[in-house]
Amino acid sequence: MAIEPEAGSGVGGRAGRGPARIVLVVAAATVPLGLFAESAFAHAGAGTPTLLYDLTVGWAFAAAGLVASWRQPDSRSGLLMACEGFTWFLTNLQGSGNDVLVTAGVLFGVVNEAILVHLVLTFPTGRTSSRPELALVVAVYAISVAGGLVYLDTAGTTAYDPYRCQGCTTGIHLFAGNAALMGAAQRAVEAVGSIAGLTVTGVLLSRWLTSTATERRLRAPLWLSMGTCALLTASHVTQVFQMGIQEPASQVYLLISDVAQLTIPFAFLGVVLRLRMTRAAVGELVLTLGSELSLDGLRDAVARALGDPSVEMGLWDECPGAFRDAAGRAIALPEPGDRRVADRIERDGRPIAVFVHDHVLADDPRLVRAIASALRLVAERSRLLDDLRGQLDEVRASRARIAEAGDAARRRLERDLHDGAQQRLVTLSMTLASTLRQLGDTPEAADVRAALALAGDELRQSLAELRELAHGIHPSVLTDHGLAGAICSLAARMPVPVEVAAAPDRYPAAVELTAYYVLGEALTNVARHAGASCARVSAAAERGRLVLEVEDDGRGGAVARPGSGLRGIADRVEACGGSVSVESPPGGGTRLRAELPCG
């Protein structure tokens, strides 16, 4: 089943409002009917404990029907429970002393058993799921109505009848005349009722044996109702074989039957509340975890709430076209006829996630939608994180390309200066020196010699500055002697003593160049701002990363402000996928640590 985001509607929607109103009317009518029916039952001689038990059973079914209809408006189970409570009291009208009410109590009171069978066979949807199930429900209703018609003319034939009292009427006899025929009809109806009862009990037992652990927990009312159905079936069997039950034993039987039926509405109510609590647990999980909500965390929480460790959740992986769980394993979707169901979470017709669960959860679509909504949040969060990671990777790659392009441009500029302007200046210097040698020591040449000597000095100074500029653009010592040699060269130009600890290892050219500029900038900060008396520099490879450290004993308090040297170091290192940390307590010196990937 595919689940798209809901547009947002009230609980249950308009479709569930009509049945909910009917349930409300039936449940409300159960209150006065129960009071009147129990007064009739009292007229027939029922004691106070029996009356209280009877009232509790009927009203419990009505209350459970109201709650079930409110929590699951799309299900008919709430209506069936309310009708079960209403018809529960109709039987007691047999003690009213009024022919019409007694007749109504007989004809409609026996429908109570049929409604109970209908409820337990179709829980929790209240709808039959197959033709044999529908046929069984219709047959039970037909047997109940036929039994009511027959009972009108055979009332009082059993040894114990709770509604027969002094002065009570037996109602309107529709088929009076042939007592033997009606007795045989009664036994036939009871025989068919016994067969139907055994069939219903067998169906419930078969469902129990073939159900999953999750289904057994969530459908507890069905299993509790098996005992009730067995009791009702036993009642029909006694009628078939004309087994006389004396009054004390019959009273015990009625009490046990009432208590057994009393457990059913509370069990149904317990299932409804359990599903509601599960939905609340899912919502609470989303609120509690917030931004930390993850696929495996949601799966584990839902599995605990449902008591079903077989629950699976996965996100859609576009490349292989499959759903994958939190560990990256592909999820095998259930085949048709499997007892597990796969709910695909979609957006705009495209799959984004899947929720694989026991088929019994399909009976509570609100719970499935709640879990699907939480899973959709996980999927959207994962998608946004993937997009963000992709953008960050692209930014890092772009910064790395910019840095590499800048390094390449500096290398070209250094090469052009070395091969162009620097070579021409060297040639010019040699030409001036040669001209000076060719001039004689005559007084006339003295002024020329002085001018040429001055020009030579300026030329040598310009050449030295040009070489220093070329060295700053791209240090040739780095190319010739590696990072260790370049660090020693930097340390030699420092105004304070610098201890160097660097192995003569070679690293990728881009890594060495970045390391050189990081150390150069850090040492410049030491010389200009730290007020240090000494410094220490180290460079070493650790687990595929080049670790650089610069320490000084200066005043500390260094801060990476925008445009500062420290900010430039961080930008340069992060562009290569590295990291920088700075420890600079006031008065405690500064320690800079940079890590560059070099594997």
N, C-alpha and C positions, 0 to 999 in steps of 0.2 A: 504494500500500500504506500502511495506517495502522499506526503504531508507537506502542504504549502503553508506559508505564514497566514494566520487568520486576520481578517480585516478588523476584527474586534466587535464583539457583541455581548449582550447580557448573558448571564448564566443560563444555559439551556437553550437560549434563543426562543423565537416565537413558536417554533415547532413543538417545544416542550410545555408551553404555557397551558394549552387546552387540557391535556391529560392531568397536569398538576392541579387544575381547578376541579376536575372531576374527583380526583383523589381527596381533595380538601372537603368537597361536599359529602362524599361517602364517609370519610372519617368523622366529620362533624355529626352526621346522622347517627353514627354508631353510639354517641354519648347518650342521647335520650332513649334510643332503642335498647341499649344495654340496661339502663335503669328499669324500663318497663318490662323487659324480658326477664330480668332477675326477680322482679316482683311476681311475675307469673310462675317462675321456677319455685319461688318461695311458697306460692299457693299450692304447688304440687307436692310440697313437703321437704324441699331442699333445706339443709341446715346452713348456718352462717359460713363455716369454712368452705363449703362447696360453692356458695354464692360468691365468696371473695375470689376463689380460684377461677371461677367461671368469668367473672368480670375482668380479672387480670389478663386472662388469655385473650379475650376479645379485644379489649382496649390496647393491649400490647401489639397485636397485629395492626390495628388502625394507626397507632403511633409510629410503628416501624414503616408502614406504608407512606405516611407523611414525610418522614425523614428520607426514605429511599427516593421518593418522587422529587424532593427538593434537591438532593445531591445528584441524582441521575434522572433528569427529566425525560431523557430519550428512552428510558427503560420502562417496560410495562409491569415490572415486578412490584413497584410501589402500589399500582392500582390493584393488582391481584392480592397483595397483603391487606389493603384496606377492605376489599370485598370479602376476604376471608374473615376479618374481624366483624364485618356487618352480618354476614350469613351465620356466623358463630352464634349470634343471639337469636336468630330466627327460630332455631330448634326449640328454644325455651317457650315460644308462644304456645306450644302444645299444652302447657299448664295454665293457660289464660282462662279456660272455661267458656270461651266464645268459639262457636262452630267455625266461623270464617277464619279467625286467627289461628285456630288449631290446624285447620286445613292448610293455610299458608305456611305454618311452621313445619308441617310434615313435607309438603311439596318442595319448599325452597330451602328448608334447613338441611336436607340431605345433600344439597348442592355444595355445602361447605367442604365435604370430603373431596369433591371433584375439583374445587378451586385450589385446595391444598396440593393435590396431585399436579394440577396445571402449574402451580408455582414452583414446586421442587423439580419438575421435569424441565422447565424452561429458564430457571434462574441462571444468570442475573439479568438477561435481556427481557424475559417475559414473553418471548416469541419462540415458536417451535422452529427447529432447525432442519427438520426432515419430514418426509411424508409419513413414515412409520410413527414418528413422535406425534405428529398431528392426529393421526388416526387413533392412537392410544388416548390422547387427551379427549377427543370427541367421543370415543367409546365410554370413557369414564363419566363424562357428563350425561350421556344417554342412559347408562346404568343407574346413575343417581336419580334421574327424573323418573325412570321406570320403577325404581325401588320406592320412591315416594308415593307413586300412584298405588302400588300394591300394598304398601304399609297402611294406607288409609283404611283398607278393608280387613286388615289382619292385626290392627293395633291391639295390644294387650294380650296376645297369644303367648308371649314369652313369660318365663317365671318372674322376671323382674323388669319393670318398666318405670323409670323415674318420673314419668309424667302422668301416670294413672293414679288418681286420688279420688277420695269420696266426693262425688258430685261433679267430677270432671267429665267433660264431653269427649267423645272420640272423634269429633269432627264430622264433616260431610262425607258420607260413603258414596263414592261415584260408581263402584262396580259391585254393590252388595248383591248377594243371592247365593252363589255357589261357594261355600266356605272351603270345600276340598280343593276346588280349582284355584282359588286365590291362595290357599296355603302352598299348593304346588308352585304357583307363580312366584310366591315369595322365596321359596327355596331355590328356584331357578335363578332369580335375580341375585340372591346371595351367593350362589355358585359362580355365576359370571363375575360378580364383584370380587369373589375370592381369587379367581383367575387373574382379573385385572390387577388386584392388589399384589399378587405374587409377581406379575409381570413388571409392575412399577418398581417393586423392591429389587427384582433381578436387574432391571436397567440401571438403577442407582448403584447396585453392587458391582455391576460390570464397569460402570464409569469410575468407581473407586479403584478397581484393580488396574485399569488401564490409564489412570490419570497420572500426571507428573506431580512431583513434590510441591511445586508452586501451586498447581491447581487444587491439590488437597487442602492446602492452607487457605486459599482464597475462597474455596467453595465448601467451607465447613458446614453450612446449613444443610447441604444435600446429604451429608453423611449422618448428621443428627436426625434428619427426617426419615432415614431408613428405619430407625426403631419405631417411629410413629406409624409409618406405613405398615410395619409388621404387626403392630397392635391392632390397627384397623382391619387388616386382613384376617387376623385371628378372630375378630368379632364376627366377620362374615362367615368364617368356617364354622363357628359354633352354631350359627343359624342354619347352615346347610345340613349339618348332622344332628340338628335339634338337641344340642348338648345343653341341658338346663344349667343355668348359673344362678345360684341362690343370691338373695339380696345382699348379704354382707360382702361376698366375693365380688359382686357386681359393683358395689360402691368403691371397693378398692381398685377395681379395674378402671372405673371412671376417673378416680383420682390420679392414677398412674398415667392414664391417657391425657388428662388435662395438663399435668406437669410436663409430659413429653412434648405436647404441642406448645406449651409455654416457652420451651427452650428455642423453638424455631424462630419466632420473630426477633428474639434477642440475638440469636446467632446471625440472622440476616442483617440486623442493625449493626452488629459487630463487624461484618464484612464491609458494609458501606462506610463505617467510620474508619476501618483499617485502610481502605483505599484513599479516603480523604486525608488521613494522617500521612500516607505515603506521598500524596501530592504536596502536602504542606512541607514534608521533609525535603522534597526536591526543590521547592521554592526557597526554603531556608538555606539549603546548601548553596544555591546560586548567590543569595545575599551574603552569606558568611564568607565564601571564598572570594567573591568579587573578581578582581583582576587576576587572582591566582587560580581561577577555575580552569581545570585541565581535563583532557579526555579520560585519562586513567582515574583521576579523582572522582569525576562524575560517575563513571562506570562502577567503581567500587562502592560509592555511596548508594546508587540505585540498587545494586546487587544486595547490599545489606538491608535496605528498606523493604525490598520485595522478598528477601530470603531466597533469592535465586542466583547462585554463583555462575550459572551458565549464560547470564546476560552478556551481550557483546555490543560494543559501540565502535564505529570506525568513521574516518573522514575520507572523502573522495580524493583519490590521487589521479590526476588527469592523465599523466604520462602512460601508465600501464592500463588505465581505465578500470580501476578496482578500488574497493574500500579497504583501508588499512587501519589497524588498531593502534594503540599508543606505542606499542613496541615495533611498529612497522610491518607487522605480519598481515598478509591478505586475509580478508574475512570471507569464508565460504557461505554464501547465502543459502537459506533453506530451499529444498526442492518442493514442488507442489505435493500436497498431502502430508508434509512434515508437521510435527506438533509444535514447531517453532515458527515464528512469523518475523519477517523482515519489513520494517517500516522505513522507507527511504525519505529522508528529509531533503526537500528541493526548494530552490529559489529560481523563479522565472523559468520553471520547467527543467532546470539543470540540477543534477544530484550534488549535494554537498556533504551529506552524512547518512549513516544508516544505524538503526536501532534494532537489534535482533533479540527477541524475547520469547517467552512461553506464550502459546496461543491464547491462554486464558486471559491475558491482559487486554486482548482485543475487546473483551466484554465491557471494559471501562475506558471508552475513548478519551474521556477528560484526563485520566491519568496518563495515557499514552501521549496526548497533546502536551501535557505539562512537561513530561520527560523530553519530548521532541523539541519543545521551546528551549529547554536548558541545553540540549545538544546543539541546537542551532546557534546559541550564543557561543558555545565552545568552537564550533566550526567557523563562525564569523571572526572570532578572536584569533583563531589560528591563521585564517586567511589574511587578516590585517597584519599579524606579526610576520607572516611570510613576505607580504608586500613591503613591510618596513625593513626587514632584513635585506630584501633585494635592493631597496633604495639605498640602504646604508652600504651594502657591498658595492653598488654602483658609484656612490660618493667616494668610497675609499679607492676604488679602481681609478676614478677620475682624478683624485688627488695624487695617486701614485703616478698616473700618466703625466700630469702637470709637472710633478717633481722630476720625473725622468726626462721630460722634454726640456725643462730648465737645465738639468745637468748636461744633457747633450748639447744644448746651446752654449753653455759655459765652456765645454770641452772644445767646441768648434771655435769659439772666440779666443780661447787660450792658444789653440793651434794656429789660428790666423795671426794673432799677435806675435807668436814665436816665429812663424815662418814668414811673416810680412814685415810689420813695423820694427820688430826687434832685430831681425836680420839686417834690415836697411840701416838701422842705427849702428849696429856693429860694423857694418861695411863703412859707414861714414866716419866712425871713430878711427878705423884703421887708415882710412884715407887722410884724415887730419894728422895722424901720427907720422904717416909717410911724408906728408908735406912739410911737417916740422923738421924732419931729418934732412930733407933736401935743401932747406934754407941754410944759408951760411950764418957765420957769426958776425957778419958786418953790422955796423951801426944802423944802416938803412933798414935791415931786416928785423931789428929789435922790436919795433912796434908791431910788425906783422906777427912775429913769434909770440908776443904777449897776447895778442888778440886770438891767435889760433889756440894757444894754451888755455885761455879762458873758455873758448868754445868747446875744447875737448873736455874740460871739467864739467861744463853744463851738460854735454852730451853723455858723459859717463853717469852723471846723476840722474838724467832722464832715463837712461837705460836701466839703472838700478830700480827706479820707481816703476818702470814698465814691467820689469821682471817680478817685482813685488805684487803689482796689480795682477799679472798673469797667474802668479802663485795663489793669490786669493780667489781668483775665478775658478781655477782648477789646479790644485797643488800637484806639481809633478812628482814631489817626494812620495805622494800616496801611490802613484803609478809605479814608481821605481822601487820603493822600499816597503810598500805595504802599510797597513794601519799602524803597526807597532812603531815603524820608523817615523811615520807622520806625527804620532803622538809625542815622540821624543823631540821632534822638530818644534812642535807647539810649546812643549815644556821649556825648551831652551830659550824661547823668546819671552818667557814670563818674568816679571820683576821680582817674584818670590820663588823660593825653592819648591819644586814640584816632584813628588815621588811617583814614578811610573811603574805600573805592573801590567805588562801586556805581552802575551805570547806572540812569537813571530808567525802567526797563522795568517793565511789569506782567506778572504771572504768574497762573496760576489761584489762586483764593482759598485753597484748601487748601494749595497749595505755599507761598504767601506766609506763611500763618499758621504752618506748620511751620518755615519758615526763620526767622521772627521769634522763635519760642520757642527754637530751636537757638542763634541768636546771642545772645539774651538770657541763656540759661543759661550759655553759654560766657563771656560778659563778666562775669557774676556770679562765676564761678569765678576769673577774672582778678583781680577786685577783692578777693575774699575770701581766696584761697589762693595766688596766684602770687607775690605780693610783687614785681610788675612795676613798671617806671617808665614804660612805654608799651605800646601795643597797636596792632594793625592788623587791620581787618576789610575783606573783599572779597566781592562777590557778582557772579557773571557767568554767563551762559548759554553752555554748550559742548556742541555736538552733542546737543541735545535734553535736556540735564540742567542744572539750576541748581547751580553749584559755589560752596559757601560756605567761606571760610577765616578762621580767627581765630588770630593769632599774638601772642605776648608775649615779653618778655625776662626772664621771672621765673625762679624756682628750678627749674622742671621737675619731673620725677618723678611726673607725674599718672598715676593708674591708675583704670580703670573698674571700681570695686568695686560689688557689688550695693547698690542704694539710693543710689549717688552720682549727682552731676549728669551726669557723662559717661555712666553707664549709662542714665540717662533720655534723654539725647540720642540714644544709639544705638537705643533702643527706639522712640523717636518717628520717627526717620529710616527705620529698617527697616520700620516699619508702613506707610510710604508707598512701599516698594519701593526705597529708596535705600541708600546705604552710608556708613560713617563710618570714618575712620582718624585715629589720634592718634600724634604723634611728640613725646615728652617726655623727652629724656635728662636725667638729674640735672644741674642747673646750666646747662642749655642752653636754657631756655625751653620753651614748649609751642606746638605747631602742630596745630590741629584742622582737618580737611578733611571736609566733608560734601557728598554728591552726591544731588540729588533729581530724579527724572524729572519733566520739565515739558513734554514734547512733546505 
